[in-house]
Amino acid sequence: MTTSAFNEHYWESRYLDNNIPWDMGGPSPALTEYLKSISPKTKILIPGAGPAWEAQWLEENGFENIHVIDISEKAVSDAKERIGPNSSINWWHGNFFEHAESYDLVVEQTFFCALDPEMRNAYAEHMHKILKPGGRLMGLLFNFPLSADGPPFGGSIPEYQALFEKHFEIKHLEECYNSIKPRAGREIFIELIA
Ligand SMILES: C[S@@+](CC[C@H](N)C(=O)[O-])C[C@H]1O[C@@H](n2cnc3c(N)ncnc32)[C@H](O)[C@@H]1O
């Protein structure tokens, strides 16, 4: 379930109004550096993928089992159209919290920060549920104080530690050293094991 404020209608309107300042026009180097080190057979989900630059990068780099989910139909159709008809990416239009596949890896990129902070426990629980035992949640979280002013909603290492340690073994939860320039010093790299 999503809260009423940041529901399907909210996100669809953002795409219809082209009010999508999060679109980086390419994948984050912090993510691709990690992804270069894993098997192309890994079954991967990118939730709240929006323009899905990471999914495109994965496909261009030989990954074979890529899944993308977004609650905005327009986000999914725009990304699908840009990537083209010959893609093998599995596209899901729907709510992450109702998604019931199982994965080796989930890639987090400005999805967590887009959710109402009240959803954070549900996020951690559902992530754990859709990961196979030993599967990983890898990606980036924002590193600025949580306030009512969002999305994006921020947080800190101690807050994320307390949230995720209930469900995951924490392998990495630290300041990101290779963020894109506009986000330098404002991102935390995570790798959590289910
Ligand atoms: C801030 S945007 C980030 C998009 C993309 N990850 C990026 O970095 O460009 C958040 C995305 O999450 C999607 N979203 C929000 N709530 C969702 C939910 N419950 N299930 C699936 N997608 C959701 C929105 O439609 C939007 O595309």
PDBQT file of the ligand as one rigid body, heavy atoms in Angstrom, charges set to zero:
ROOT
HETATM    1  C1  LIG A 201      12.176   9.965  -7.347  1.00  0.00    +0.000 C 
HETATM    2  S1  LIG A 201      11.602   8.905  -8.597  1.00  0.00    +0.000 S 
HETATM    3  C2  LIG A 201      13.088   8.029  -9.027  1.00  0.00    +0.000 C 
HETATM    4  C3  LIG A 201      13.061   7.327 -10.359  1.00  0.00    +0.000 C 
HETATM    5  C4  LIG A 201      14.355   6.599 -10.721  1.00  0.00    +0.000 C 
HETATM    6  N1  LIG A 201      14.723   5.629  -9.710  1.00  0.00    +0.000 N 
HETATM    7  C5  LIG A 201      15.490   7.567 -10.939  1.00  0.00    +0.000 C 
HETATM    8  O1  LIG A 201      16.404   7.614 -10.110  1.00  0.00    +0.000 OA
HETATM    9  O2  LIG A 201      15.452   8.277 -11.950  1.00  0.00    +0.000 OA
HETATM   10  C6  LIG A 201      10.658   7.715  -7.679  1.00  0.00    +0.000 C 
HETATM   11  C7  LIG A 201      10.000   6.706  -8.565  1.00  0.00    +0.000 C 
HETATM   12  O3  LIG A 201       9.312   5.744  -7.757  1.00  0.00    +0.000 OA
HETATM   13  C8  LIG A 201       8.055   5.453  -8.341  1.00  0.00    +0.000 C 
HETATM   14  N2  LIG A 201       7.191   4.944  -7.256  1.00  0.00    +0.000 N 
HETATM   15  C9  LIG A 201       6.727   5.620  -6.183  1.00  0.00    +0.000 A 
HETATM   16  N3  LIG A 201       6.021   4.824  -5.367  1.00  0.00    +0.000 NA
HETATM   17  C10 LIG A 201       6.047   3.582  -5.933  1.00  0.00    +0.000 A 
HETATM   18  C11 LIG A 201       5.536   2.316  -5.552  1.00  0.00    +0.000 A 
HETATM   19  N4  LIG A 201       4.835   2.157  -4.413  1.00  0.00    +0.000 N 
HETATM   20  N5  LIG A 201       5.769   1.251  -6.348  1.00  0.00    +0.000 NA
HETATM   21  C12 LIG A 201       6.489   1.406  -7.494  1.00  0.00    +0.000 A 
HETATM   22  N6  LIG A 201       7.009   2.579  -7.907  1.00  0.00    +0.000 NA
HETATM   23  C13 LIG A 201       6.802   3.662  -7.137  1.00  0.00    +0.000 A 
HETATM   24  C14 LIG A 201       7.627   6.761  -8.971  1.00  0.00    +0.000 C 
HETATM   25  O4  LIG A 201       6.667   6.621  -9.977  1.00  0.00    +0.000 OA
HETATM   26  C15 LIG A 201       8.961   7.285  -9.496  1.00  0.00    +0.000 C 
HETATM   27  O5  LIG A 201       9.222   6.845 -10.812  1.00  0.00    +0.000 OA
ENDROOT
TORSDOF 0
